[in-house]
Amino acid sequence: MANASAPSANGRPRKTSSSCLTQAVTEVHNFEVINFSLLEGMGVSKFVSSKNFRVSGYDWNIRLYPDGATANCKGYISAFLAFLGGASARVRFSFCVLGKHGQVLKLLNDEHTFQNAGLRWESPWLRFVEKSSLQPLLHKNNDRFTIKCVLTVIRDPLIEDVSAIVVPQSNLLQDFVGMLKDRESADVTFSVGGQLFPAHRCVLAARSPVFRAELFGPMKEKATRHIKIDDMEPSIFEALLHFIYTDSLPNDSGAERNNVPLQHLLVAADRYGLDRLRLMCEVKMCQSIDAETVATTLTLAEQHHCMQLKKACLHFIASQGVLRAVMESKGFDHLAASCPLVLFDILDTLASLGI
């Protein structure tokens, strides 16, 4: 019988090590259902599905049955996670029904191993939401709701030999976050609305062509140690710096919650040539359009050439039955005065929808 710890050439036991590493990938997909009442009456077993989304190399979508997936589901909405194929996938997932302003109506969690393409077809999903309980939410949210899917794909365990040198995970992001907070190493300070923001010229120049020109180009600021910015809110400049150093929005940014900070941050991103940040703002604004702010958002989209955001605003105004409310909003007069040609775009969109 072989000895697992057979001695090496020098007579000492040879030691080896191994590890079992199980990793998971989690993604979130939001499936917004607009004008739900028009879907009712499709018939039993008829469904609509979200756009396919990819998690950990597998394709998925959300399927919604407005009149139930079977005859036994009368009065209920059925909803399923659909696995679109590939090798078997072990997952944990949840569906959450949300209103426009984040109200939670239903939360359902599950765990399943998909062996083949198909649906998670079990009783809780067959009777996912009772229609009568959904009506108050639809009434408050212009006949719309969102199914938020949080999907975690659990990968097969990885067995590794750890006898060799272990290389730690990259801490580059943490280093840059620390650099942003380190006032001693900063070589330029911005004064914004009475608040001071220390920064590093090389980082700013590497991330923004505008900062590069201001700090190192022929037209560089005379006082490169101290620069005053008069036309920006401190919170917006702070979010701008956070993106420059981390390539992300701060979690506690007001831009995560409503359109007004996003509008200001988009303007700042455009001003400093931060195209990725501008597009991130544009995507979030497309997801949070409402009747009160759509006019100012449309003005912004027109002035800063955000074509997808402009299209989303026009579609919202034309398809949600909110034209009168939009015209009575504070931003509509400004829209008409500063971008009069957009009014023709609104009329063209209404006409294209037969309204």
Secondary structure, DSSP 8 states (H G I E B T S, - for coil): ---TT-B-TTSSB----EEEE--EEEEEEEEEEESGGGTTTS-TT--EE---EEETTEEEEEEEETT-SSGGGTTEEEEEEEE-SSS-EEEEEEEEEE-TTS-EEEEEEEEEEE-SSEE---HHHHT-EEHHHHHHHHHHTTTEEEEEEEEEEE---EEEE-SS-------HHHHHHHHHH-STT--EEEEETTEEEEE-HHHHHHH-HHHHHHHHSTT--S-TTEEEE-SS-HHHHHHHHHHHHHSS--TT-GGGT-HHHHHHHHHHHHHTT-HHHHHHHHHHHHTS--TTTHHHHHHHHHHTT-HHHHHHHHHHHHHTT-HHHHHTSHHHHHHHHH-THHHHHHHHHHHHTT-
